[in-house]
Amino acid sequence: MAAWSPAAAVPLLRGTRRLPLLHWAQRMFASQTEGELKVIQILKEKFPRATAIKVTDISGGCGAMYEIKIESEEFKEKRTVQQHQMVNQRGSCDAPLTGIRD
């Protein structure tokens, strides 16, 4: 039996690195999940003046974490934290949002 070498592991590592990218590419062209659609509907009701609402499940499809983007005049000249507070105060989700990403 041949001895193990780091060079032998390179093809295995390359394959693993590509899996998240492959998942992302497949997810990019897939229709939205039921959870995403539910969150979008809630946000449309809470932010009727929004010009764009985008919800993406970033938890791998299980619905544990969403990236939410809302474009609205209501957010104009507000800091990210203030925008985050506005979304939480309107009760847009079953659980309060806990992450901020700009």
N, C-alpha and C positions, 0 to 999 in steps of 0.2 A: 504494500500500500504506500502511496506517495505521501510525503510529509506535507503538512498544511503550510501555506504561504500567504502573506497578505495580498499578493497579486491574484491569487485564486478567488479571493473574496470580492474583488472589484466588480465583476459582472453581477454578483448578487446585490451589492450595494446600489449599483446603478438602477437595477430593476425596482428596488424599493423606493428610491427617490422619485421615480417616475409615476408611481401609483397615485400619490396625492394630485399630481398634475393631471393625470388621466381622469381621476374622479372629478376634479374641478372642470375639466373640459366637457365631460359628460353632463355635469350638473348645469353648466352654462347654457346648454341647448335643451335641457329638459324643461317641462312645464313646472309651474310652481306647485309646492306641496300643499296639502290641506291646511296645515298650520300657518304657512305663509299667507294663504288666501284669507284665513280667519283674521290674522293680525292686520292685513291690509284693510279689510272691511271695517274693523274697529277703528283704525286710524282715520279712514275716510269720514266716519261719523263724528269723530272727535275734532278733526281738522278739516272742515268743509271747504275752507278757502285754499287748501294746499293745491299747488299746481302739479306736483309730482310726489308719489309715494312709492318707495321701493323697499321690499322686505326680502331678505335672503337668509335662509337657514344655514348658519355657519357651523352647526354642530354635527355635520355629517348626515343630516336627514332625520335626526331623532326629535327635533323640535326643542332642544334644551337651550339653544342660544340663537338669537337672530341679530342680523345687522339691519338697522332701520335707517333709511334716508328719507327725510321729508323736506320738500321745498315749499316754503310758505312765506308770505310777507310778514306773518306774525313773528317770525324768527329774525327778521331784519334787525341788525345792530344789537343782537343779543349774543352774549358769550355762550360757548358750548355748554357750560354748566347750567346756565339759565334755560337754554333750549331743552336740555335733559330734564330739568325740573318741570318745565311746562308739560312735557309728554307724560311724566309721572303723575302730575297733579290732575290731569284729565282722565286718569284711570284707563289708559289705553290698553293695558294688558292685565292678565290675571295676577301677575306678580310684578312688583316694581322693577324697573330697569336698573341694572347695577353697573354697567360698564359704559364708559365714555370713550369714543374714538373719533378723532376729527379727521 
